[in-house]
Amino acid sequence: MLYSVIGYYSLILGLCFGLILILFSVKNFQNSKFDTKILSFTFLQFFFVVISFLCLVASFILSDFSNETVFNNSHTTKPLFYKIAGTWGNHEGSLLLWLFVLTLFILIFLLKSKNQPTKYKILTLVFQQIIIIGFFVFLIKTSNPFNFLFPTPEEGLGLNPILQDPALAIHPPILYLGYVGSSIIFSSALAATSLNLITKSWATHIKKWVLISWIFLTLGILLGSIWAYYELGWGGFWFWDPVENVSLMPWLALTTLLHCILVLEKKLILTSWVIILSISTFTLSMCGTFLVRSGILNSVHTFANDPERGLFILIFLFSLIFLSLFIFFFFHKANKDTPTSFFWLSKETSIIINNWFMMYFLSVVLIGTVYPIFLDVLSSQKISVGPPFYHKLIIPFLIPFLLVMAIGPKLKWIKSNLEDKTYLIILLLFSILLSFLIVKNFDINFLLNTILISSALYLFLITLRDFFIKKYNNISQNIAHFGFSLLILSILFNNLFSTEIITNLKVGETFKSETTKIVFEGMSHKKEKNYRSIVGNFSIQNSKGKIENMSPELRIYNQPNIVTSEADIKTTLISDIFIVINLVQNQDYFNVRYQVKPFMIWIWFSVVLISFGGLISFIKKKYEK
């Protein structure tokens, strides 16, 4: 109980320092010298949020069930690692983690911006404090993580078993670092717009924040995807689940912003794009928070809670959008020397074309995610928007996008004559020929897949060639683009060549097909601290006669009493073999799902490569010329 009292009053003190910071910043706005008291107050605010967060962690570790959040999300039999992870595996704790990162990032921003104009630093702090105070009020009024229960229960309700996983334990903090990084970009862009400071030097200054936010968001999405692949038993890496989509949307906006910032750093163009994308990225991050925490999404990931909480975030979000649009339209002044049109064959044109493609992909994901919600509200009709919707709308436009991405980096600024046409044409013809041979040997949709694989191969071969020809010139771009081309190719081959067998088997039975023999050899049991397992023992023989022994599990957790399926996955460089079992109700049969998923390891590796490209750009002192 003591930790809950300390944690709650630390939140109150953090909110007080937020209000003091805004008043003190306004008072010192006209001063030419930055007052060090502002930095001290910012540190104190961060200090009290840290104390509050550590108090919640301590309450979880000690299983203090007088705290309502601990009671609802923990249990004495839970392993220590998951007790700690349970701190942010719930609505209240995850928002406290948001607040922790928000206050940390603004403190780092002030420490790293010593050479920036004083007015710019103060105004960025004010905008960031508006966001921070909004989260303080939201936590204290609607989502207090330190509510008391009396009398104190003997035992807690436990954490959802599917959330008791190492990947998901570290997934939210990394994802939030990406989300919250976008808040600094948002506040900085509004401050720079208000003061007419959207310049090359500002782009260099804010680029680090764009990169760090982008890297963490990319890795956060990767961890969530890996978790869903092996934990949910769906046997894939992406399902267009609404909560997956709300993390993908800010990533698309942030990726576009990153390219615009790199351009702005070299030439004073695309300033409006930069401001709009800075606002959009943070808005989409907040939208994700709203959708996940309002309880209106039907997803395994969501924290279904009182819709009043979602309404608070919605009003707060609209207030921030209104403020940012007001600043953009009334304070943004286009540079008269900035060219408004470009030669059709130039680097500027290719970047703008790819920007439009990215915005189109973003729009498709946004509509597919939000439209079912509006339809439900307006007509009480429930629909589900699944993969076919996204595939039909995105895949045709992915082809020109990949071609522009392949050729764009080869163009020059202002005007280009497209040098080295010969190798570009040769690689294109080779890509078409190779994709034709791949498609011809498999019974798949001929025309579209030939063109799609050709464009993906074309980007792959060009980025691969750049490693040998350009060597260390622009290496971060080469690695990131190569990783993206590998990702698209791996996804394509994974979708086209995956196979699946779904059957019901009793112990001792065998399933046979032309290519696969599955023998259900037996069952075993094991017991852990917080669950017991039924383990299925299978031997699987493929068409080449190779036999694999696999052991998927059914886990029965003691608190809460939930049964989960744990897939057994054997990974090689070529493919994954994946098997999962489920009980068939009131029967002796088990439902068995067996899949062969080509190139899964390359999907994960390619995303790591993309992030590594961003990391190289981040640690370099000066962006490659």
N, C-alpha and C positions, 0 to 999 in steps of 0.2 A: 504493500500500500504506500509506503514511503516513497518508492521510486515513481509511482503514479502522481503523487502530490508534487514532487520536484519537477517531473516532466511537464505537468500541466502549467505550473507557474513559470517555468522556463519559456514555454510558448507565449505566455502573456507578456513576459519581459521582451522577448524577441519582437513581438508586434509593437510594443511601445518604442523600441529602438527604430523600427521601420518608420513610424510616424515622426520621431525626432529627426531622423535622417532627411525626410522630405522637407520638414520645416527649416532645418539647418542648411540644406542645399539651396533652397529658394533664397534664404537670407544671404548666402555667400555667392550667389550666381554671378554677380557683377564683379567680384574680386578677381584680380589678375593672377593671384597666387592661390594654388589649391590648398585649402585648410586641412592640415593633418588630422584634425578632430573628426573629420568625415570618415577617414580611414579607420580611426579608433572605434567609432560607433558601428561601422560595418563589421569590424572584427568581433565586437561584443555581440552583435546580432547573430553572427555565425556561431559564436561560442555558446550562446543559449540554445540555439537549435541543435547543436551537437549534444549538449547536456540532455535535452529532451529526447533525442533519438537514442542515446545510450541508455537512458532510463527505460525506454520501451524494450530495447534489446535485453536489458537486465531482467525486466519483468517476464519476458519469454523464457530466458535461461532458467530462472528460479521457479517457473510455473506458478506465477502469482495470479491465481484465478479470481482475486478480488478485482482485477482489471478485466473489464468486459471484452476488450479486444483479444486478450490472452485466452480467456475462457472460450471464446468463439472459434479460435484458430490454433489451439495447442492442446497438448495432452502429456501426461507425465511419462508415458512410454515412448514418446517420440525421440529419436536420436538427437543429440545436441546440435549437430549441423543443421537439421531441419527446424529445430526450435529457433535458432538464430535467423534462418531464412524465412521462417514464419512471420518475422517482424514486418517484412514488406510483401508477404504473400496474401495480403488482405487489403481492403479498401483504405482503412485509416492509416495503416503503416506505410502503404505505398505512397500516399500523399505526404506523409511526414518525410519520406525519402526524397520526394520531389522538392520539398522545402529545403531540406539539407543541401541538395545539389544546387538549388537556386542561390542560396546565400553563399555557398562556397565559390560558385562561379563569379559572382559580382565582386567578391573580395579579390580573387585572382585577377579579374579584369582591371581593377583599380591599381593593383600592384604592378601589373604588366603594361600599364598605359601612362607611365610617368612622363613620356615625351609628347603626349597628346595635349591639345588645347584644354584649358581648365573648364570652359563652358561645356565643351563636348563631354568631358568625363562626368561633370555634375549632372548634365541632362540625361546621359545614359543611366546614371545611378537612379535618378528620379523615376524614369520609365520602368526600370527593373524593380524598384521598390513598390510601384503600383501593382505589379504582378505578384511580388512577394507578399504584400499586405493582403491582396485578394486571397492568396492561398492560406495565410494565417487565419483570416476571418472564416474561410470555408472550413478549415480544420476545427477551430474552436467552436463555431456555431452549429455545424451539421455533422461533423465527422471526428469528434474528439476521441483520440486514441487512449485517453486516460479516464474514461468513465468508470465509476465504482459499481461493484455488485455487492449487495448485502442481503442476507448472510453470504459469506464466501463459499462458493461451491467446492466440493471435495475433488472434483475432476473436471477437465475441460472437454469440449466437443471434438477437438482434433482438427488437423489441417486436411483439406481435400487430398486424398492419396496421390492423384495424378500430378499434384503440385510438389510432392515429395520426391524431387529428382535433382541431381547436381546441376544439370544444364539449366533448369528452370529457376534454381536458386540464384544463379549469377546472371540470368537473362534480364530480369527487370532493372537491376542497378545499371547495367551497361546500356540498355535501351534508354533509360532515363537520362543518362549522361548525354546521349544524342538529342533527346527531346529538349532538355533544359539548355543545352548549348545553343539551340535555336532561339531561346529567349534573349540571350546576350546579343545575338545577331539582330533580332527584332528591335531591342532597345537601342542598340548602337546605330542602326539604320534610321530610326526615327529621330534620334539626336542629331546625326549628321545631316539629315534632310532639313530639319528645323533650322540648322545653322549654315545651310548651303555648303556642306563640307564633303559631299560625295565626289571624291577626287581619287587620283592614282595612289596617293600616300595613304588615304583612308582604306582603300582596297587592300593594300599591303598589310595594314594594321589588322583589319578584320578577317583577312584570309585564314589566319591561324585558327580562329574560332570556327569558321566554316568547316575547315578541314577536320578539326578535332570532333566536332559535332557529327560530321559525315562518317568518320571512321567508326565512332562508337555506335551510331545508328545502324550502320552496315553490319557490324559484328553482333549487335543485339538481335537484329532480324535473323541472322545466320543461326544463332544459338536457339532462338525460338523455333526455327524451321527444323533443326536437328532434333530438338525435343519432341516436336509433333510427329516426326518421322518414326522414332522408335518407341515413344511412350503411348501415343493414342491408338496405335495399331491400324492406322489407315493405309500405311504402306506407300506414302508419297512425301514429297518435300514441300508442297504448296497446294492448298485446297481452296483458295480464294475465300477463306473464312473471313467474316466482317472484321474481326480483331487483327487478323493478319493484314488486311487491307488498310486499316487505319495506321499501321506502322509503315506500310509501303508508300502511302501518299506523301507524307513529309519527306521520305527518302527521295522520291522522284523530284520534288520541288527543290530539295537541298542539292541534289546532283546537278540540276540545271543552274542553280545559284552559284555553285562552285565554279562551273565553266565561265559564267558571266563575270565572276570576281577575278578570275585569272586573266580574262580579256581586259577588264577595267584597269587592272594593275599595269597593263602595257599601253592601253589607249583609252582616252576619255570617251568611251562609247557605252551603250547599253545601260546607262545610269537608271533609267526608268525600270528596266527589267530587274536590276539588282534590288531596287527598293521594293517593288511589288513581290518579288520572290522571297525577300527577307520577311515581309509581312505574311505571305502565304505559308511559308514553312512553319512559322510559329503558330499560326492560326490552325493549320492542319494537325500540329502536335496537340494543341488544346482541344480540337475537335475529337481526337482520339481519346483524350482523357474524358471528355463529356460522354461519348458513346459507350465507353467501357464502364463508366461508373454510374450511368443513369439507369442501368438495368433494362434498357430498351433493345439491346442486341441479344440475340439468341446464340450463344457461343460458349464453348467449354472454358474460354479464357476470361469471361466477363465477371466482374464483381456485381451481382444483381443486388441493388440496394434501393432505398427509398428514392423515388423519382424526384423528390424535393431537392436532393443533392445535385442531380443532373440539371434541374432548373436553375440552381444557383450558378453552376459553371456556364450554362448557356447564356444567362444574362451578363455574366462577367466577360465571357468571350465576345458577345456582341458589343459591349462597351469598349473593349480593346480594339476591335475591328473598326468601330466608328471613329475612335481617336486616331488610329493609324491612317485611315482614309482621309480624314480631315487634314492631317499634317501633310500627306502626300499631295493632295489637290491644292492646298493653299500655300505650301512652303517650297515644294519642289520646283526649281527653275532649271529648265533645259539649257544646256550650254549652247550658245549660238554658233560656236565653232565646231560643234559635234556634227558629223555628217549624218543625215537622216536616211540616205539611200546609199547602197553599195553596188559595186560592179558585180554582175551575176556570178562570176567565177572568182571568189575570194574567200579567205578564211572567215571574214565577218558574216558573209552570206551563209556559209555552211553551219556556223554556230547558231544563227537565228533559225535556220530550217530545223536543226536538231532541237532547239528550244521549243518550237511549235509541236514537233513530234512528242516530246516529253510532256508538254501540257495536254496534248490529246490523250496520251496514255493515262495521265493523272485524272482527266475528266471522265474517262471510261470507268476507272476504278471508283471514283467518287460517286458517279451515278449508280453503278451497280451496288454500292454499299448503302447509299442513303435512300434511293428510290423505294425499296421495299418498306422502309420505315414510314415515309410520307404516305404511301399507298395504304398502309395499315391504319394510320391516323385518320385519313380522309374518308376511306370507304370500308374500313374493318376487314379488308381482304388481305390475307397473308400469302405472300409469294416468296420463293427462294431463288436468288440469282446465283447460279453455279458456274463451273468452269466453261461450259459451252458458250455462254454469253461473252465472257472475257476473251476466249480464244478466237471467236468469230470477228470481234471488233478490233482486237489488237494485232493478230498475226499478219493480216494483209498489209498493215502499215509498218510492221516490223521490218519488212523487206527493204523499202526505200530508206528507212532509218539506218539500217546496218550498212547500206551502200554509201550513204552520206558520211557516216561515221568512219568508214574505211578511207574515203577520199579526202574528207575535210582537213585532217592534219597535214596533208601533203600540199595544201594550197598556201599561198602567200597573202600577207595583209594587203588591203586596198585593191590590188589587181593581180591576177595570177594567170600564167599561161599553161599551167598543169604540165610541169616538166616530168620526165620519165614516163611518158605515156605508154611506151612499149611494155614495160614490166607490169603496169597496171592492167593492160589488155590481156597479156599472157596469163597473169594470175586469175583474171576473171574467167577466161576460157577454160583454164585448168580446173577451176572451182565448179563450173557448170558440168564439165565432163565427169569429174569425180562424183558429184552429187547424182548425176544421171546413172552412173554405175551402181551407186549405193541403193538408190530407189528401185532400179530395175531388178535387183536381186531379192527384193522383199515385196510382199503383197500389200502395198500401201498406196494411198492417194497419190497419183503420179505427178500431175502438173504443179500443184501448189507446193508439195514437199520438195520437188526438184529445185524450184526457185528459192524456197526458204533455206534449204540446206546450202545452196550455191552462195547466197548472200552471207550466211553465217561463216561458211568456209573461206569466202573472199576476205572478210574482216580478219579471220583467224590467220590466214596466210600472210596478209599484209603486215599485221602487228608482229607476227613471228619473224618476218624478214627484217623489220625495223631493229630488232635486237642485234642482228649480225651486221647490218649496214651502218646504222647510226651509233651503235655501241652505247656509250654512256650519255649521249645527248638526249635530254628530255626523258630520262629513264623512268621517272615516276609516271608520266603519261603512258609510256610504252607498256609498263607492267600493268597498270589499271585497265588500259584498253585491251591488252592481251587477255587479262583475266576475264573481262566482260565477254570477249569473243569465245573463250573457252566455256564460260557459263552458258551462253546461248546454244552452242553446239552440244554440250552435255545434256541440257534440258531437252533439246530436239531429239537426240538419239534415245534418251530415257523415255520420252513420251511415245516415240514410234516403235520401239523394240521391246518394251516391257511386256511380260506375260504374267497371267494370273490363273490360279486354279482355286476354286471355292467348292468344298465338298463337306459332307458330314460323315464322320468315322467313329466307330466304336474301337475300344482297345483290342488289338489283334487284327483289325481289318486292314486291307490294302486298297489303294486307289491307283489305277493305271491309265495313262494316256499315251499318245504316240511318242512323247518326248520325256515323260516323267513317271516315276513310280514312287508313291508315298506309302510307307508302312508305319502304322501306329503301333509301336512295339510294346509300350507299357506306360505306367505312371509311377511317380514317386512323390513323396511329401517332404517338406522341410519347414522349420519354424524359425522365425526371426523375432526380434524384440517387439516390433509393432505390427507384424503380420505373419500369416502362415501361407505356404504355397502348395499348389498342386502343379507338378511339373510333368508335361507330356514328353515322352521320349519317341522321336521319330527318326527313321532312316530314309533318306531321299536319294534316289538314283536318277541321274540325268541320261540323255540319249547317248552320251559317250561312255556310259558305264561307271562314272565316278559316283561314289557314295558319300554323302554327308550325314553325320549324326547331329540332330538339332533338338533343342529342349526349350520350347516356349512355356511360359508359366501363366497360371491364374493366381493372383494374390488376393487373399481375403484379409483386409485390414480390420484391426480390432476397434479403432476409434478414429473416425466414424466407420461404421460397419459397411464397407463398400468393397465390391469385387472389381479388380482391374486386370487387364490382359497385358502381359509383358512379352513383347516379340523377341524371338531369337533371330539374330542377323549375322550372317557370315559375309564379310566384306573382302573383295579382291580388287585389283586395279581395273578389272574389266566390268564387274557387276557385283551387286549384292543379291544374296538369296535371303528371303525374308519369310518367316512363318509365324503365325499367331493363331491361338485357339480361343474359343468362347464356348460357354455352356449352352446347350440347346435346352430350353425350359421343359421340365417334366419328362426328359428323355435320357437314355444312356449315351446318346451321341454327343460328340463334340464337333462344333463347326470349325473347320480348318481352312485357313486362308494362306495359300503359298504363292509367293511372287518372286519373279526374277527381275531385278531393277538394274539395267545397265548404267554405267558411268555415274553412280551415286557419289562415289568418293571424289570424282572430278567436279561435281557441282559444289561440294563443300570447299574443295581446294581452290576453285576459281574465285569464290567470294573472299577467301583469305587473301588471295593474290590482289584482288581489287582493293581491299583494305590496306594491304602492304604498300601498294602504289601511292595511296593517300598518305601513309605514314612517312614514306621517303620524302614526299613533297613537304610534309610538316616539319621534319627535322632539318631540312636544308636551310641554310641561312638566307639564301637568295634563290628565287624560283628560276628554273633553267631557262636560258634564252634560246 
